[in-house]
Amino acid sequence: MEKWKYKSLEWIHKAREENYKSTKDLSPAELIEKTRKATDASIKAMGLKIVRLKEHVHIP
């Protein structure tokens, strides 16, 4: 692996590489579902609430 000047860049590169390897063979639908499940788990773990608008609001 290439040397990075900053440790944070090394971490980011490693995370992106691992993500690519674990998702490269998924179909778009499978990738969307995997991402949705991971997002739901993160939301639950952080105790966040999902806030939605009840009406469509158009902002020019």
Long-range contacts (C-beta under 8 A, 24 or more apart in sequence): none
